[in-house]
Amino acid sequence: MDSVFLSSVSGTPPAAPALPLVGFPRAGNAVTGEKATRPGPYWFHMMTQELRHIVVAGGLTPNASTLNQVELALKAMFVGVSSFTGANQSLGSTGWQRLPGGLILQWGSSAGGVDMPTPGVSINMTFPLAFPSACFQAVGTLLSTGGGGANGITASSFSQTGCNFFVEEWATLGQGAGVRYIAIGR
């Protein structure tokens, strides 16, 4: 897709119409004198540039002889990004998934074996994948082997590589208790 025409081209882009009409095109009627819609040079320029920007955003060089560049550009931009398989994920009890748009979802759990029932336990988590920019949020829940509970699990100290979970109070959790988490970032 490129700005290629058969004849009568200009070295500069056309100006937008001073009084643009917005609506739908019509064929016109010779009997009633109704004129057909005339797109005009700015319309052709506008449409060519819109399509050309898709081609460039998809990483392609505009080429007048390749007639499927918009399709190829859209595939390059969205098909590979939105794929939920392969290099975009690591699935397991601890893992991550890249989402379309650049967000990354990660999950995991502490190694367990926290001395129970110690009140005020602080557990540092290391994410399985470093966020390229930042961790936006992390949420922790109780991982219990003894059927007990915990009050006040708070996430803090977010970084690209991990965060800290502070557990206010444990209650009969059993050996191997800990925290499961989900973190989201970019």
Secondary structure as GFF3:
##gff-version 3
##sequence-region A 1 186
A	DSSP	alpha_helix	40	57	.	.	.	ID=ss1
A	DSSP	alpha_helix	69	74	.	.	.	ID=ss2
A	DSSP	pi_helix	75	79	.	.	.	ID=ss3
A	DSSP	three_ten_helix	86	88	.	.	.	ID=ss4
A	DSSP	beta_strand	89	90	.	.	.	ID=ss5
A	DSSP	beta_strand	95	98	.	.	.	ID=ss6
A	DSSP	beta_strand	104	109	.	.	.	ID=ss7
A	DSSP	beta_strand	121	126	.	.	.	ID=ss8
A	DSSP	beta_strand	135	143	.	.	.	ID=ss9
A	DSSP	beta_strand	149	156	.	.	.	ID=ss10
A	DSSP	beta_strand	162	171	.	.	.	ID=ss11
A	DSSP	beta_strand	178	185	.	.	.	ID=ss12
###
